Amino acid sequence: MHTEAMNLWPEPAQPLDAPELLALQRLCFQSESDLLGGLPIPPLMQSLESLQTDLQQQTVLVLRSGDQLIGSVRAHQQNHTCHVGRLMVHPSHQGKGLGQLLMQHIEEKFAGVQRYELFTAKVSVGNIRLYQKLGYQIFLERETPQAVCLVYLEKHNKKHNP
């Protein structure tokens, strides 16, 4: 893991983080929208109020470098599955192991589940590569009404003891 990742520690997001988190989300997911021909994807359309609700209803981890929020991931449990979403790392900090660090910490927060599940656009080959490196495997492809092919990946929790 990159030196920067070894010196940072994800922590739970606080309500006051919402505006900065929304700004980071819009910055990070613009490249995803660009890959999809400028399609207005949900992370770019989310309101501050909706994100504040996510902070109350989901586990949201943030990563800071000094005073700057540089990464985040969120998840929630449904039955025996942890649904992971909105993994993001500030563009100037990408490629340093921070996404991997956030994923490891969110999986630890949900250590009791049987499996983890997430999705990304099929054209997001970098995202898919990262998730596969972390042990996730594609189990479903589904096209949205906007003709975007989504790839669903899962990882079975080897630490789960039913």
C-alpha positions in Angstrom: 0.0 0.0 0.0 1.2 3.5 -0.8 2.8 5.6 2.0 -0.1 8.1 2.0 -2.6 5.4 2.7 -0.6 4.1 5.6 -0.7 7.5 7.3 -4.5 8.1 7.1 -7.4 6.5 8.9 -11.0 6.6 7.8 -13.5 7.9 10.4 -17.3 8.2 10.6 -18.7 11.1 8.7 -20.2 13.9 10.9 -23.4 15.9 10.0 -21.2 19.0 9.4 -19.2 17.1 6.7 -22.3 17.0 4.4 -21.5 20.1 2.3 -17.8 19.2 1.8 -18.8 15.6 1.1 -21.3 16.6 -1.5 -18.7 18.8 -3.2 -16.2 15.9 -3.2 -18.9 13.6 -4.6 -19.7 15.9 -7.5 -16.0 16.3 -8.3 -15.3 12.6 -8.2 -18.3 11.4 -10.1 -18.0 13.9 -12.9 -15.4 11.6 -14.6 -17.9 8.7 -14.3 -20.6 10.9 -16.0 -18.1 11.8 -18.7 -17.5 8.1 -19.4 -21.2 7.8 -19.9 -21.4 10.6 -22.4 -22.3 13.3 -19.8 -25.3 11.4 -18.5 -26.6 13.0 -15.3 -25.9 10.1 -12.9 -27.4 9.9 -9.3 -24.2 10.9 -7.4 -24.2 14.2 -9.4 -27.9 14.8 -8.9 -28.0 14.2 -5.1 -29.2 17.1 -3.0 -27.6 18.2 0.3 -30.8 17.1 2.1 -30.6 13.6 0.6 -27.0 13.3 1.5 -27.8 14.4 5.1 -30.3 11.5 5.2 -27.7 9.1 4.0 -25.4 10.2 6.8 -28.2 9.3 9.3 -29.3 6.0 7.7 -26.0 4.6 6.4 -22.5 4.0 7.6 -20.4 6.7 5.9 -16.7 6.8 6.3 -14.5 9.8 5.3 -10.8 10.2 4.8 -9.1 13.5 5.5 -5.6 14.8 4.7 -5.2 17.7 7.1 -8.4 19.7 7.0 -9.3 18.5 3.5 -11.8 15.7 2.9 -10.2 13.5 0.2 -12.2 10.3 0.2 -15.4 8.5 1.3 -17.4 5.4 1.1 -20.8 4.5 2.4 -22.7 1.2 3.0 -25.8 -0.2 4.6 -26.8 -3.7 5.5 -29.9 -5.4 4.1 -30.5 -9.0 5.4 -27.1 -10.7 5.2 -25.6 -8.4 2.6 -23.6 -5.2 2.9 -24.4 -2.8 0.0 -21.4 -0.6 -0.6 -21.6 2.6 -2.6 -20.2 5.9 -3.5 -16.6 5.0 -3.1 -14.7 8.2 -4.0 -11.2 9.5 -3.8 -10.2 13.1 -4.7 -8.6 13.0 -8.2 -5.3 14.4 -6.9 -5.1 11.5 -4.4 -6.1 8.6 -6.6 -3.7 5.8 -7.3 -2.3 5.8 -3.8 -4.2 3.0 -2.2 -6.9 5.2 -0.6 -9.8 3.5 -2.3 -8.5 0.1 -1.1 -8.1 1.5 2.4 -11.7 2.8 2.5 -13.0 -0.5 1.2 -11.1 -2.5 3.8 -12.5 -0.3 6.6 -16.1 -0.5 5.3 -15.8 -4.3 5.1 -14.5 -4.3 8.7 -17.5 -2.2 9.9 -19.8 -4.9 8.4 -17.7 -8.0 9.4 -20.8 -10.0 10.4 -22.4 -10.1 6.9 -22.3 -13.0 4.6 -21.5 -11.0 1.5 -20.7 -7.5 0.1 -22.3 -6.2 -3.0 -21.7 -3.1 -5.1 -22.1 -1.9 -8.7 -20.5 0.3 -11.3 -20.8 1.1 -14.9 -19.4 -1.5 -17.2 -17.3 1.2 -19.0 -15.6 2.0 -15.6 -12.9 -0.5 -16.1 -10.6 1.1 -13.5 -13.3 0.7 -10.9 -13.9 -2.9 -11.9 -10.2 -3.7 -11.8 -9.9 -2.2 -8.3 -12.9 -4.3 -7.0 -11.6 -7.5 -8.6 -8.2 -6.8 -7.0 -10.1 -6.7 -3.7 -11.7 -10.1 -4.3 -15.0 -9.0 -5.8 -16.5 -11.0 -8.7 -19.0 -10.0 -11.3 -22.3 -11.8 -10.9 -24.8 -9.7 -12.9 -25.0 -7.2 -15.7 -28.1 -5.1 -16.0 -29.0 -2.3 -18.4 -30.7 0.8 -17.0 -33.6 2.7 -18.7 -30.9 5.2 -19.9 -29.1 2.3 -21.7 -26.2 2.2 -19.2 -24.9 -1.3 -18.5 -24.2 -1.7 -14.8 -22.0 -4.4 -13.5 -22.8 -5.9 -10.1 -20.0 -7.4 -8.1 -20.0 -9.4 -4.9 -17.5 -10.7 -2.4 -18.3 -13.5 0.1 -17.1 -12.8 3.6 -14.7 -15.5 4.6 -14.8 -14.2 8.2 -18.5 -14.7 8.5 -19.5 -17.3 11.0 -23.3 -18.0 10.7 
